[in-house]
């Protein structure tokens, strides 16, 4: 079952089922008034099934997708794939041992990624920093967590990263990772009672520039050095999430060191069993530009 948020013809945010190339708007109730309420239910699939439905709407190029998030925080894990460890070590000799140690440590790297206002949905722009010269997308399987930190679904995440800023000093990680339009989520959430085997959760990244594909690579969750449940358990230590959370689980796809995103690029992230998240890339003309 797939659920999304979109903006209807009046500009109102709606929650809908996604099925058969159609959106079926859900008629929300006082008890299930938001997407977050559904995700907090004991069984979100049953919560959705309990709601009445409006007439289906065809999905087309005019569909105004919204990121499938309400007030949840977005967190992220780093160095969960060997490729990510290698790339991070390539960024900086000073940081190399740091990333090598965290890849092998019991405690994972977890960091705050974005507030909802910094998250873009399908078709909405993602940003590369004006003060960075080496910017890359990071396609990531993203766990959808209830307030009890139960994994209730998956969505597609794009953890935008300024590698030159992070490589200059690991303490600059928040600036390399967290800024306006720094995270993509969507186009919808796939709800699960039980997640599929990790080798069936494949991830494909494609970057298009001027109509041509300039980078493409694939991996799968089977290549991860850590289990989803392990990451969630660490996230929940001395930490509570009243409305739930999203947890990006790290990337196993990183473009070569001579590659950087350009304004106008389009980044497509496809995860098997979910769909494709597509975002155009923008950049400010000055550090204070909106």
N, C-alpha and C positions, 0 to 999 in steps of 0.2 A: 504494500500500500504506500502511495506517494502523496504527500501533502505539501502545499506551497502557500505563499502569500503573493498577492498581486494587487494592483490598483485598478479599480473598476472605472467605468466611463465617467463617474462623478468625482473620481479622485479618491474614493474611499478605499482604505486597505481592507482586503478580504482574505479569508482562508478558504482553500479549495482542495478538492481531490484532483489528482492528475491521472487520467486514464484514457486510453484510446484516443490520443491527440486532442483531448478535451479537458477543460477545467470545469469541475462541478462544484460551484460554490456551496459551502456549508452554512447552514442556518444556526448560528451560535446561540448559546443560552446563557443565563446568568452564571451557571456553574461552570460552563465551558465557553468563556467569553473570548478567549485569545488562543493563539497557537501554543503559547507557553502553558496554558491550562491543560490543553490536550496532552502535551509532552509530560506533564506532571502527574497524569492519571496513572492508576495502578497498571492499567493495560491500555496504552494510547490507541491501539487499533480498535479495541472495543469502544473507547470514547468516541472515535470518529464514526463508528458504525451506529452509535446511538443518536447521532445528529441528523436532522432532516436535511434534504438537499434541494437546491434550486435547479433550474434548467441548465443543462450543460452549455458551455461556450467553446467554440472551436479555438484552438491555439493557432495563432498566426503571427506575422511579423509585428503586428500592432499590440500584441500582448505585453502589458506593462508589468514585468516581473519585479518583485521586491525580494530582498534577502529574507530567507525564512528564519527570522530572528525577532524577538521582542526586546526584552530588557536583559537578556543573558550576557554574561561576559564571554569573551573568546580568549582561550588560552592555547598555547602551542608547545609541542615537544620538539627538541632538536637532537640531531646526531643519533637518530634511531635506525638509520641504514648505514652500511659500510661506505657507500658512495658519498653520503653526507659527511661522514667523518673525514674522508679523504679530502673532499672539497674544502671543508673548514680549515683543515691543516694547511692547505695550499694558500689560503688567504693571508696567512701571517706566520712567520717563523716563531714569533713571540707567543702566539696563541696555540701553536701546534700541539704541545704537550697537554694543554688544557683540554682540547677536544678529544685527544687520544684517551685521556683518563676518563672523561665522562662517558665515552662509548662503552668502556669496559666496567664502569662502576655500577653498583647496585642502584644508586640514586640517579634518576634520569635528569636531563636538562628540561625544565619546565619554565615557561615565561608567559607573562601577560601579553596578549597580542592586540586586542582591540575592544573598544566599547562599541555598542551597536551603531552609533553615529558614524563610525569609521569603516563600516562594512558595506560593500557593494554587492548587489545581486546580479543575476544573469543579465547580460547586455549592458550593465552599468559600468562606468569607467573605473579602472584601478590606476593608481598614481605611482610614478617614479619620482623620487625626491629631486628637487632642484639642486641641492648641494652634494649630490652623489654622481659618480661617473660609471659605476659598475652595478647595474640593477638587474635582478633576475626574478622570475616567478618561481614559486615552489609549490608544485601540485601535491595536495595532501588529503588522504582519507581523513574525514573529520567526524569524530564521535559526537552524537547528540545525547546529552546527559540530562536526566531528570534531576529535581532537587535532591533526591536520595542518591545521586550519582550512579544511577542505573543506566546502562547503554540502551536507549530505546530506539535508536535509528542511526543512520549514516547520511552525511551529505558530502558535497565536494567543497574543498577549501583551496584557496590560493593564498599562500603566506608570502606576500611580496617582501623582498629583502634587498637592502643596499649592501652588497658584499664588501665594497671598499671601506665603508664606514665601520662595519663590524670587524674587518680585518685590521684596521688601524689600531683598534684596542677593543678587546672583548667587553669592556665596560660600556662601550658605545652601543651595545646590542639593543637597548630600548629605542634609540634614535634610528637604528637601521631597520627596525621592525614595526614600530608603532607611530603612525602619523595618519593624516587624512587619507581615506580611500586606500588603506594599506592591506585590506583583507577582502577576499571574495568568498561568498558562500552561496550555494544553490546548485541548480535552479530550484530544487525542492529537497525535502527530507524523505528518505525511504525508511519507513517504519519496519521494525523487525521484532518478532518474538524471540528469534534466535538468529544470530549473525551467521552468514555463510562461511564456509572454510576460507582461510586466508589466501589460499592459492587461487581462489575464484574472484578475489577482489583485486582486479588489475587496474593500473593507473596509466593513462597515456597523456603526454603533454605534446601539444602542437602549437608552434608560434608562427603566425603569418605576418608577412610584411609586404605591402604593395601587391597583395594577391598571391604571393608565392610563399611556400612553406620554407622557413629558414632554420627551423629546428624541430625535431620530433624524436621522442624516446618513450619507452614504456618500462614499467616495473610492476611488482605486485606486493601485497602485504606479506607474502611469504618470505620476502627478502628482509623484513624487519628483524632487528635484534631484540626487540621488546614486544611483549604481549599488550594488546589493548587494555586488558584488565589491570595489568601492572601499572601502566601509565595513569589510569583512573585512580587506582589506590593511592599512588603518590600524590596526585592532585588533591585528593580529599584529606590529606593529613593536615590537621589543624586548620582546615579551610572549609567553609560552608558556602553554599550557592542557593540562595532562597528561591530563585526562579530557574535553576538549572544552569547549564553551561554548554559551550561547544569546545571541543578539544581537538585541534589539529595534531596529527600524529607523526609529523616529520616527513621529509621528502627523500626519495631514492633517485630523483631525477634532477640533475643540476647541469645546465649548459656549460660548454667549455669555457675556460678562463678568458678567452678573447671575445666572448659574446656578452653584449649588454642590450637590454630593451631600448627601443626607440619610441618616442611619441607616435601614435598611429598604429603601432603593432596591435595585433589581436591575439590573445592567449586563450587557447581552448584546452580545458582539462576534462578528460573523459574517464569515468570510473565505471567498470562493468557492474551492471545491475542497478545503476543509479541514473546516469545520463551524462550530459556535457554542460559544463559551466564555461561560458564564453564572455570575455571582457576586453574592451579596447583600452589601450594604454594612453594616459595623458601625463603632462608635466607642466608645472607652473613656469611662468616666465620670470618670476622673481620669488624670493623666499617667503614673501607675505601675500602672494597672490592667492585668491580663494580657489 
